[in-house]
Amino acid sequence: QLQGSLQTSKDAATADPANPAILKEYGFTDVSSGVYSREDGRKLTVRAARFADASGAYGAFTFYKQPEMLNEKIGDQGSSLNNRILFYRGNVLVQALFDKLSVMSAAELRELSADIPLPQGGARNLPPLPTYLPKQDYVKNRS
């Protein structure tokens, strides 16, 4: 259940006060955030940033992904570190922060990801550049 109201903004500085120029470079359009709580008291803080196309969400994903994060099967691509999960689906980047993790945390985010509408036409497609990069120097859990 949402605590308070959903916060929305078209200002990149609201989404990330330290890096608004980077978000704008990736085609940032708007952000929504909220805190959700369960009956057992657990809380989840979610921030979803929308970009003009999937390449913007992917670019922001690679910017925010930390080297020590592990890959997760959430959305188009996801990563986690302790109670923080980052993923994107289509042109939306989601950052989720759990106050307490449970075995259902990733499953709940997979369900959320499936509910994110995909952009129309070419805006949902990523450029195929990573498929052309050499595989021999690939480092696991890197974008």
DALIN-V783558 format. One record per run of one state. SS is the DSSP state (A for helix, B for strand, O for the rest). FROM is the first residue (numbers start at 1). TO is the last residue. If there is no record, write none. Layout:
BEGIN
SS,FROM,TO / SS,FROM,TO
END
This chain:
BEGIN
O,1,1 / B,2,9 / O,10,11 / A,12,15 / O,16,19 / A,20,25 / O,26,27 / B,28,37 / O,38,42 / B,43,51 / O,52,53 / A,54,64 / O,65,69 / B,70,72 / O,73,76 / B,77,81 / O,82,83 / B,84,89 / O,90,91 / B,92,98 / O,99,104 / A,105,115 / O,116,120 / A,121,124 / O,125,128 / A,129,132 / O,133,143
END
